[in-house]
Amino acid sequence: METTNGTMRHRGPSLLAVGTIFAGLFVANLVLATVLAGGEHFPSPFAPDAADWFSRHRGALLVGAFLQFGASIPLGIYTATIVSRMQFFGLRVAGVHIALFGGLSASFFLAVSALIQWVLAQDGIAVSGVSARTLHLLAFATGGFGHVVPLGLLLAGISLTAGLTRRLPRWMMVFGIVVAAIAELSSLGLVFPAAMVLLPLARFPALVWIVCAGAMLPDSIERGAR
């Protein structure tokens, strides 16, 4: 913590920079892997002949796995930093700790999904139908439900605590809560496959919220204002 002219400033990484790096790496993973695969996007595990994509596009899969694994690191740093910022404001409430749990869990499962994709890209794995499908489903489950559902907890915890204390605009609080609700509802896809459509509907708006929150959340307070 730095103190200047009666103003106390939180010391830590720039939330805007770390959030932008996370979002950029995640989007680059999707775009670059598709470009390297000649326009064929990463297949759904429920698509016919999905394993054939892995055997034909090992290079694209490796690059995608690398970028996705890279994205998991700034997400963890972002989570630790924004939770520290909330505590700096004196907000030691359950929502802050829920956000910490959600953000670190989302980072962990994103990394696990990337490592499973790396395994899929190794010689001889994709040619085995059963092994390829098992790993593909695991990559989808960890990078889908495992990542998105706890990511919603990060958004909900910070949106409520920062919004109710006016550290974030009211529209950002509502935006975060709505996206968080969609993220939690996406877990219904484990039972009702049609609900899987909620995964991207939560994932991509969450990227926008993370960058916007990083830009809008203040990093200083007046002495004695907590």
C-alpha positions as CSV (number, residue, x, y, z in Angstrom):
1,M,0.0,0.0,0.0
2,E,1.3,3.4,-1.0
3,T,0.2,6.7,0.7
4,T,0.4,10.0,-1.2
5,N,-1.2,13.2,0.0
6,G,-3.7,11.4,2.2
7,T,-4.6,8.9,-0.5
8,M,-3.9,5.2,0.0
9,R,-3.2,3.3,-3.1
10,H,-3.4,-0.5,-3.5
11,R,-0.2,-2.0,-4.7
12,G,-0.4,-4.9,-7.2
13,P,-0.6,-5.8,-10.9
14,S,-2.8,-3.7,-13.1
15,L,-6.2,-5.5,-13.2
16,L,-6.9,-4.0,-16.7
17,A,-3.6,-5.4,-18.1
18,V,-3.9,-8.8,-16.5
19,G,-7.6,-9.1,-17.5
20,T,-6.8,-8.1,-21.1
21,I,-4.0,-10.6,-21.3
22,F,-6.3,-13.4,-20.1
23,A,-9.0,-12.4,-22.5
24,G,-6.5,-12.0,-25.4
25,L,-4.8,-15.3,-24.9
26,F,-8.1,-17.1,-24.6
27,V,-9.5,-15.6,-27.7
28,A,-6.2,-16.2,-29.5
29,N,-6.4,-19.8,-28.6
30,L,-9.7,-20.2,-30.4
31,V,-8.9,-18.0,-33.4
32,L,-5.3,-19.3,-34.1
33,A,-6.2,-22.9,-33.6
34,T,-9.0,-22.5,-36.1
35,V,-6.8,-20.7,-38.6
36,L,-4.0,-23.3,-38.3
37,A,-6.6,-26.0,-38.9
38,G,-7.6,-24.4,-42.2
39,G,-10.8,-22.9,-40.9
40,E,-12.0,-26.0,-39.1
41,H,-12.8,-25.1,-35.5
42,F,-12.2,-27.3,-32.5
43,P,-14.9,-30.0,-32.7
44,S,-17.6,-30.7,-30.2
45,P,-17.2,-34.1,-28.5
46,F,-20.6,-35.0,-29.8
47,A,-19.8,-34.3,-33.4
48,P,-19.3,-37.3,-35.6
49,D,-15.7,-38.2,-36.5
50,A,-14.4,-35.6,-34.0
51,A,-11.3,-37.7,-33.4
52,D,-10.3,-37.3,-37.0
53,W,-9.8,-33.5,-36.4
54,F,-7.1,-34.3,-33.8
55,S,-5.1,-36.6,-36.0
56,R,-5.2,-34.1,-38.9
57,H,-4.5,-30.9,-36.9
58,R,-2.0,-31.9,-34.2
59,G,-0.1,-28.6,-34.7
60,A,-3.3,-26.5,-34.2
61,L,-4.2,-28.5,-31.1
62,L,-0.7,-28.0,-29.6
63,V,-0.8,-24.2,-30.2
64,G,-4.3,-24.0,-28.8
65,A,-3.4,-25.9,-25.7
66,F,-0.3,-23.7,-25.2
67,L,-2.4,-20.5,-25.4
68,Q,-5.2,-21.8,-23.3
69,F,-2.7,-22.9,-20.6
70,G,-1.1,-19.5,-20.8
71,A,-4.5,-17.9,-20.3
72,S,-5.1,-19.8,-17.1
73,I,-2.1,-18.0,-15.4
74,P,-3.3,-14.4,-15.8
75,L,-6.8,-15.5,-14.7
76,G,-5.3,-16.8,-11.4
77,I,-3.3,-13.5,-11.0
78,Y,-6.4,-11.4,-11.8
79,T,-8.4,-13.3,-9.2
80,A,-5.8,-12.9,-6.5
81,T,-5.3,-9.2,-7.3
82,I,-9.0,-8.3,-7.4
83,V,-9.7,-10.1,-4.1
84,S,-6.7,-8.3,-2.6
85,R,-8.2,-5.0,-3.9
86,M,-11.5,-5.8,-2.2
87,Q,-9.8,-6.5,1.1
88,F,-7.9,-3.3,0.7
89,F,-11.2,-1.5,0.6
90,G,-12.1,-3.2,3.9
91,L,-14.6,-5.6,2.3
92,R,-14.0,-8.8,4.2
93,V,-17.3,-10.5,3.5
94,A,-18.3,-13.9,2.2
95,G,-18.7,-12.6,-1.4
96,V,-15.0,-11.8,-1.6
97,H,-14.0,-15.3,-0.5
98,I,-16.6,-16.9,-2.9
99,A,-15.0,-14.9,-5.7
100,L,-11.5,-16.2,-4.7
101,F,-12.7,-19.8,-4.7
102,G,-14.5,-19.3,-8.1
103,G,-11.6,-17.5,-9.8
104,L,-8.9,-19.9,-8.7
105,S,-11.1,-22.9,-9.6
106,A,-11.8,-21.5,-13.0
107,S,-8.1,-21.0,-13.6
108,F,-7.3,-24.5,-12.5
109,F,-9.9,-26.2,-14.7
110,L,-8.9,-24.1,-17.7
111,A,-5.3,-25.3,-17.2
112,V,-6.4,-28.9,-16.8
113,S,-8.4,-28.7,-20.0
114,A,-5.4,-27.4,-21.9
115,L,-3.1,-30.1,-20.6
116,I,-5.6,-32.8,-21.6
117,Q,-5.6,-31.2,-25.1
118,W,-1.8,-31.5,-25.1
119,V,-2.1,-35.2,-24.4
120,L,-4.6,-35.5,-27.2
121,A,-2.0,-34.0,-29.6
122,Q,0.6,-36.7,-28.9
123,D,1.5,-39.4,-31.4
124,G,-0.9,-42.4,-31.4
125,I,-3.5,-40.9,-29.1
126,A,-6.0,-39.6,-31.6
127,V,-5.9,-42.9,-33.7
128,S,-7.4,-44.8,-30.7
129,G,-11.1,-44.0,-30.9
130,V,-11.9,-44.8,-27.3
131,S,-8.9,-42.9,-25.8
132,A,-9.5,-39.9,-28.1
133,R,-13.1,-39.7,-27.2
134,T,-12.4,-40.1,-23.4
135,L,-9.8,-37.3,-23.5
136,H,-12.0,-35.1,-25.7
137,L,-14.9,-35.4,-23.2
138,L,-12.6,-34.6,-20.3
139,A,-11.2,-31.6,-22.1
140,F,-14.7,-30.4,-22.8
141,A,-15.9,-31.0,-19.3
142,T,-13.0,-29.2,-17.6
143,G,-12.8,-26.3,-20.0
144,G,-16.6,-26.1,-20.2
145,F,-18.5,-26.8,-17.0
146,G,-15.4,-26.9,-14.8
147,H,-14.2,-23.5,-16.0
148,V,-17.4,-21.6,-16.7
149,V,-19.4,-22.4,-13.6
150,P,-16.8,-21.3,-11.0
151,L,-16.0,-18.3,-13.3
152,G,-19.5,-17.2,-12.6
153,L,-18.8,-17.3,-8.9
154,L,-15.9,-14.9,-9.5
155,L,-18.2,-12.5,-11.3
156,A,-21.0,-12.8,-8.8
157,G,-18.8,-12.3,-5.7
158,I,-17.1,-9.2,-7.1
159,S,-20.2,-7.7,-8.7
160,L,-22.2,-7.8,-5.5
161,T,-19.5,-6.6,-3.1
162,A,-18.1,-3.9,-5.4
163,G,-21.5,-2.9,-6.8
164,L,-23.3,-2.6,-3.4
165,T,-20.4,-0.5,-2.1
166,R,-20.3,1.7,-5.3
167,R,-16.8,0.7,-6.3
168,L,-18.4,-0.5,-9.6
169,P,-21.3,1.2,-11.5
170,R,-24.7,-0.3,-10.9
171,W,-24.9,-1.5,-14.6
172,M,-21.7,-3.4,-14.1
173,M,-23.1,-5.1,-11.0
174,V,-26.2,-6.1,-12.9
175,F,-24.2,-7.2,-15.9
176,G,-22.0,-9.4,-13.8
177,I,-24.9,-11.0,-11.9
178,V,-26.7,-11.8,-15.1
179,V,-23.7,-13.4,-16.6
180,A,-23.0,-15.3,-13.4
181,A,-26.5,-16.6,-13.3
182,I,-26.2,-17.9,-16.9
183,A,-22.8,-19.5,-15.9
184,E,-24.4,-21.3,-13.0
185,L,-27.4,-22.4,-15.1
186,S,-25.0,-23.9,-17.7
187,S,-24.3,-26.7,-15.2
188,L,-27.7,-28.1,-16.2
189,G,-26.0,-29.2,-19.4
190,L,-24.6,-32.1,-17.3
191,V,-28.1,-33.5,-17.3
192,F,-29.9,-31.7,-20.1
193,P,-27.6,-31.5,-23.2
194,A,-29.6,-28.6,-24.7
195,A,-28.5,-26.4,-21.8
196,M,-24.9,-26.6,-23.0
197,V,-25.7,-23.6,-25.3
198,L,-25.4,-21.5,-22.1
199,L,-21.7,-22.2,-21.9
200,P,-20.6,-19.7,-24.6
201,L,-23.4,-17.3,-23.6
202,A,-21.6,-17.0,-20.2
203,R,-18.0,-17.5,-21.2
204,F,-17.6,-14.6,-23.7
205,P,-19.6,-11.9,-21.8
206,A,-17.5,-12.9,-18.8
207,L,-14.4,-12.0,-20.7
208,V,-15.9,-8.5,-21.4
209,W,-16.9,-8.1,-17.7
210,I,-13.4,-9.1,-16.5
211,V,-11.7,-6.4,-18.8
212,C,-14.3,-3.8,-17.9
213,A,-14.0,-4.4,-14.1
214,G,-10.3,-4.2,-14.4
215,A,-10.6,-0.8,-16.0
216,M,-13.3,0.6,-13.7
217,L,-12.4,-0.7,-10.3
218,P,-10.6,2.1,-8.3
219,D,-7.2,1.3,-6.8
220,S,-7.1,4.0,-4.2
221,I,-9.1,5.4,-1.3
222,E,-8.9,8.5,0.9
223,R,-7.3,7.9,4.3
224,G,-9.9,6.9,6.8
225,A,-12.6,6.3,4.1
226,R,-12.8,2.6,4.6
